[in-house]
Amino acid sequence: MSNRTHHRVRGPRGLVVTLMGFTALAAAGCDDTTPTNPTASGDIVAAQSVQDVWSLLPSTEQLEVEALGILAIDGADGLAAALLFDAGDLASEADAADQDGDDTDQSRLEEAADTLATEGFFAAFDAAAAEAMIDDVEAAMASLDRELATNSDSEVRERLREAADALGDARAARARRDHARALRRAIRASDALRWLDPEAKAKAAVVAASALLERAEELAGDDAEAPITRALNVAGTFCTSARVALGAEQWRRAIADARVCARISRAVIVRLSVGIDPDVLAERAMEAVAHAGAVLERVSEQAGDSPAPRVATLLEQADGLLGRARVALDEERYRAAIGLAASSTAHSLRALRLIRDDIPDPLELRATVAMEVGLALSARAQEQIGPDTAPEIVEAAGRADGLLAEAQTAFENGEWRETVRLARHAIVIYVRILVALA
């Protein structure tokens, strides 16, 4: 995929209109540029100043909605696809933890999934687009620095300091040509500056969250799996609550509820493998099913012949989901195959969570399992490779061994996501080798 440039059309007073048409907010009763009426004089000045540069201050949720529009045309591959796929896996595992009543794991997994999802969406923008957005935020910051130089309101000063720090990180990342981090930090600065007008920020947050929820509902359709339907219902409740808070002029509550709605909607979108290039989707489906089968086999071995009732139930569910994933793969329903395989893996990992209590971090646990599965498959492959084995199979085994060695290094450095990524690639190769040698 060639990432598309973030096109901008400037209207009166430098107004920036994004691809997704956020200027339609006024008609919806949630105009991003609606003046505010704060009670404190310092806040009045700050809010008026922010309104003058509001069009230069994008939010995470607005950019995610725009990214979905880009991905609908181009499709994600490379880094964007890898991030979105992994976010979907983590979201599935978070849902499994939620159903198991494990609030700690759920929170940790949701946070990781949310971070990767946002990074994946931001990867839809090319370097030129990132540069343009960073320039806009810098321009807004410079204007506010001039306008609010003598403002003594403590919150105003704190927001300006927070934005300045984030923008400094963005500049440093841009100098290193790390455009993804530069964009994330620039949006962090933008978010801090938006807080200078909480009413406008609240209205924009609710509109953007509602747009993400609408997109998630559209993508899920009428026959979505139960976990997806459940998540959408919860997201809808929070979006409704955010709109009620807007009516009551409870800006902070509206922002908080809108963010929850956006987070859940985002998780649903990545679980549905939306915006992925078709060729990448097919390959990922095969990998996901192979990985789910290998993980289930490994966890079943550790569970033994007489597992605890809850462990047995989880493994039975994982096996059923895996069977459905294989059917979907055979029928070339790749998104369904990926989602079902991810759910199967999530159930297997929940079962392992009950078996092993020596690894409290769920992200470390999934990395540990990936390494164990990879090493077990490597040993089995080596046992079956002999002098007469085809050269291409020997070469594939060497490639998988190299990936597993890299995964081991990442594991030793505590890089859990990188461990899973590398080990997973190795696992898929080993599975193909074993099938070929069977």
Secondary structure, DSSP 8 states (H G I E B T S, - for coil): ---B----EE-GGG-EE-TT-GGGHHHHT--TT-----SSHHHHHHHHHHHHHGGG---HHHHHHHHHHHHHHH-B-HHHHHHHHHHHHHHHHHHHHHHTT-HHHHHHHHHHHHHHHHHHHHTTB-HHHHHHHHHHHHHHHHHHHHHTTT---HHHHHHHHHHHHHHHHHHHHHHTT-HHHHHHHHHHHHHHHHTTSHHHHHHHHHHHHHHHHHHHHHHH-TT--HHHHHHHHHHHHHHHHHHHHHHTT-HHHHHHHHHHHHHHHHHHHHHTTTTB-HHHHHHHHHHHHHHHHHHHHHHHHHH-SS--HHHHHHHHHHHHHHHHHHHHHHTT-HHHHHHHHHHHHHHHHHHHHHH--S---HHHHHHHHHHHHHHHHHHHHHHH--TTS-HHHHHHHHHHHHHHHHHHHHHHTT-HHHHHHHHHHHHHHHHHHHHHH-
